[in-house]
Structures are given as structure tokens and as C-alpha cells.
Amino acid sequence: MSFLSEAIWVLLLGSLLGLELIGKVPPTLHTPLMSGANAISGITILAALTLIIKAENNTTLLLMGSIALGFALFNVVGGFLVTDRMLAMFSRKPSRRK
């Protein structure tokens, strides 16, 4: 098998596995799992950068790596924004003195 077909199989199987796992997470556990998703997205960023570096002149691999990098970055930034918002709910608000 060529590198391109292996990359497509990994993308396909990873997408199906991700859909299956995310679909079974109850809403009460969604926010605590954001930190795990951010860690996985960090690994995805490294893998996408590796794919872009090794793509050389292969436009398909370059496109796949760029799309993966964009989605992973979007997920990491969104995860940090949600986590920041969640932590802001627990911070104390300054009291008003009269």
C-alpha cells in the first residue's frame, strides 16, 4: 500500500471511531472531557505537521495535512475558550462596598 492509501484509511477509521465515541458521551461528561480532547488535538497537530513536511510535492497529502491542521487548531482554541468560560463560572466576583 502506498502512503496516500494508508493515510486515507487512517483518516476514515479515525473519523468513524471518533463519531462512535463522541456519540456515546452523556452531556454531563462532555465538559470534563474537553481537556482530553485538547490533548488528542495536540497530537493531531503534530501528526498534521509531520504529514505536511513529508508530503513534498504531493498535493493531496498537503491538502489533507492542511485540513487536519486547521480542524485540530480550531478544536484546541475552542476547547480553551470553553474551559476558560467554565472556570469563570467558579471565580468569585468582587463584592460591592457601599
Sine and cosine of phi, psi and omega as CSV:
sin_phi,cos_phi,sin_psi,cos_psi,sin_omega,cos_omega
0.00,0.00,0.58,-0.82,0.02,-1.00
-0.99,0.11,0.22,-0.97,-0.02,-1.00
-0.89,0.46,-0.58,0.81,-0.01,-1.00
-0.91,0.42,-0.72,0.70,-0.01,-1.00
-0.92,0.39,-0.57,0.82,0.07,-1.00
-0.91,0.41,-0.65,0.76,0.02,-1.00
-0.91,0.42,-0.62,0.79,0.03,-1.00
-0.93,0.38,-0.64,0.77,0.05,-1.00
-0.90,0.44,-0.67,0.74,0.03,-1.00
-0.90,0.44,-0.67,0.74,0.04,-1.00
-0.88,0.47,-0.71,0.70,-0.02,-1.00
-0.90,0.43,-0.77,0.64,-0.02,-1.00
-0.92,0.40,-0.62,0.79,0.05,-1.00
-0.91,0.42,-0.62,0.78,0.02,-1.00
-0.91,0.41,-0.70,0.71,0.01,-1.00
-0.90,0.43,-0.67,0.75,0.03,-1.00
-0.90,0.43,-0.67,0.74,0.02,-1.00
-0.89,0.47,-0.69,0.73,0.04,-1.00
-0.88,0.47,-0.67,0.74,0.00,-1.00
-0.91,0.42,-0.69,0.73,-0.03,-1.00
-0.94,0.33,-0.70,0.72,-0.03,-1.00
-0.92,0.39,-0.56,0.83,0.01,-1.00
-0.91,0.42,-0.38,0.92,-0.05,-1.00
-0.99,-0.13,0.04,1.00,0.00,-1.00
-1.00,0.09,0.84,-0.54,0.06,-1.00
-0.94,0.35,0.45,-0.89,-0.05,-1.00
-0.85,0.53,-0.50,0.87,-0.02,-1.00
-0.94,0.35,-0.38,0.93,-0.01,-1.00
-0.99,-0.16,-0.04,1.00,-0.10,-0.99
-0.90,0.44,-0.74,0.68,-0.06,-1.00
-0.92,0.40,-0.69,0.73,0.04,-1.00
-0.89,0.45,-0.41,0.91,0.00,-1.00
-0.99,0.13,-0.06,1.00,0.00,-1.00
-0.89,0.45,-0.60,0.80,0.00,-1.00
-0.91,0.41,-0.61,0.79,0.08,-1.00
-0.91,0.41,-0.63,0.78,0.03,-1.00
-0.91,0.41,-0.60,0.80,0.05,-1.00
-0.91,0.42,-0.63,0.78,0.04,-1.00
-0.91,0.42,-0.68,0.73,0.02,-1.00
-0.91,0.42,-0.62,0.78,0.03,-1.00
-0.92,0.40,-0.53,0.85,0.09,-1.00
-0.89,0.46,-0.65,0.76,0.06,-1.00
-0.92,0.40,-0.63,0.78,0.03,-1.00
-0.90,0.45,-0.61,0.79,0.06,-1.00
-0.88,0.48,-0.71,0.71,0.03,-1.00
-0.89,0.45,-0.66,0.75,0.01,-1.00
-0.91,0.41,-0.64,0.77,0.01,-1.00
-0.92,0.40,-0.65,0.76,0.05,-1.00
-0.90,0.43,-0.63,0.78,0.06,-1.00
-0.89,0.46,-0.68,0.73,0.02,-1.00
-0.89,0.45,-0.65,0.76,0.02,-1.00
-0.91,0.42,-0.66,0.75,-0.01,-1.00
-0.91,0.41,-0.65,0.76,-0.06,-1.00
-1.00,0.10,-0.09,1.00,-0.06,-1.00
-0.93,0.36,-0.47,0.88,-0.04,-1.00
0.80,0.60,-0.92,-0.38,-0.04,-1.00
-0.98,-0.22,0.18,0.98,-0.02,-1.00
-0.99,0.11,0.96,-0.28,-0.08,-1.00
-0.91,0.42,-0.59,0.81,-0.02,-1.00
-0.89,0.45,-0.73,0.69,0.02,-1.00
-0.92,0.40,-0.60,0.80,0.05,-1.00
-0.89,0.45,-0.67,0.74,0.03,-1.00
-0.92,0.40,-0.70,0.72,0.02,-1.00
-0.89,0.46,-0.68,0.73,0.02,-1.00
-0.90,0.43,-0.63,0.78,0.01,-1.00
-0.92,0.38,-0.66,0.75,0.04,-1.00
-0.91,0.42,-0.70,0.72,0.03,-1.00
-0.88,0.47,-0.66,0.75,0.03,-1.00
-0.89,0.45,-0.69,0.73,0.01,-1.00
-0.89,0.46,-0.72,0.69,0.01,-1.00
-0.90,0.43,-0.65,0.76,-0.01,-1.00
-0.92,0.40,-0.67,0.74,0.05,-1.00
-0.90,0.44,-0.66,0.75,0.05,-1.00
-0.87,0.49,-0.66,0.75,0.01,-1.00
-0.92,0.38,-0.67,0.75,0.00,-1.00
-0.91,0.41,-0.73,0.68,-0.01,-1.00
-0.90,0.43,-0.69,0.72,0.04,-1.00
-0.89,0.46,-0.64,0.77,0.03,-1.00
-0.90,0.45,-0.66,0.75,0.04,-1.00
-0.92,0.38,-0.60,0.80,0.03,-1.00
-0.91,0.41,-0.67,0.74,0.03,-1.00
-0.91,0.41,-0.68,0.74,0.02,-1.00
-0.90,0.45,-0.66,0.75,0.03,-1.00
-0.89,0.46,-0.66,0.75,0.03,-1.00
-0.90,0.43,-0.65,0.76,0.01,-1.00
-0.91,0.42,-0.68,0.73,0.00,-1.00
-0.93,0.37,-0.48,0.88,0.03,-1.00
-0.92,0.40,-0.43,0.90,0.03,-1.00
-0.92,0.40,-0.47,0.88,-0.07,-1.00
-0.99,-0.10,-0.08,1.00,0.00,-1.00
-0.99,0.16,0.49,-0.87,-0.01,-1.00
-0.99,0.17,0.65,-0.76,0.05,-1.00
-1.00,0.00,0.60,-0.80,0.00,-1.00
-0.89,0.46,0.69,-0.73,-0.01,-1.00
-0.99,0.17,0.52,-0.85,0.00,-1.00
-1.00,-0.04,0.80,-0.59,0.05,-1.00
-0.99,-0.15,0.68,-0.73,0.00,-1.00
-0.97,-0.26,0.00,0.00,0.00,0.00
